């Protein structure tokens, strides 16, 4: 694959863009020559999602082998430094995860997902060696220290006992986006009453993913939340849209529908539909503010 009539910078742009768009193409490009390998490798390893302990252990071996080699024209950086997004799913062994994360010193996003009810013995995660880290999704009890959370802007708390972390939230002065899961819609009003006073002023979006279909008795208490009257920044996310008395979501200001698989894609920086859950929530909040501003202008005229 040679482009003799193209300027070098144009050729490089083509290779890098192709590698960004297609993982399969990136694999082929790194095999063409040393130059293409150097251009395509950053895109090839920018987003890494590991789905089993066996896969994670093999990846750890690869990282360690690559880091032990001296820099070369073909691979100028240790492999781990190309990784910007790192996700672990399906109950991967925490010992392996705790060995991989500190190696990825340029990671911006890390997600570690396990069954919430499981007790996790063994080593904990050290994120102090990841100064670029801004997005984090995990059970906070997995961390060896919470001191490094001050730089996190997007936090998904997967901890089974959320109340244990309320007192930590005011210390997260960089936090702009918070995400939690709640099993039942009826639990949300009490959760908000307890949690909202602890949110730092920097919060722009507080998304709550409801994992079950709401019962009719939960509608009255949750109505104010869904309409944005409790706090305009609170957005309820669900697998599908519900039919609720007094709730009209035709203007897109009440419920954000986002299937769980799409949420995982959002966290991997590969959002379905072009906008991730954070962007969709921000757009919903903006529609609420415009709606409320319009009503405020109309109200005096109708009085």
Secondary structure, DSSP 8 states (H G I E B T S, - for coil): ---TTS-HHHHHHHHHHHHHH-HHHHHHHTTT-HHHHHHHHHHHTSEEEE-SHHHHHHHHHHHHHHHHS---SS--S-GGGG--EEEE-SS--HHHHHHHHTT-TT-SEEEE---TT----S--B--TT-TT--EEEE-GGGBS-SGGGGG-SEEEE--S-GGGGHHHHTT-TT--EEEEEES-GGGHHHHHHHHGGGS-TT--EEEEEE-S---GGGHHHHHHHHTT-S-TTEEEEESS----TT---TTS-SEEE--HHHHHHHHTT--TTS--HHHHHHHHHHHHHHHHHHHHHHHHHH-
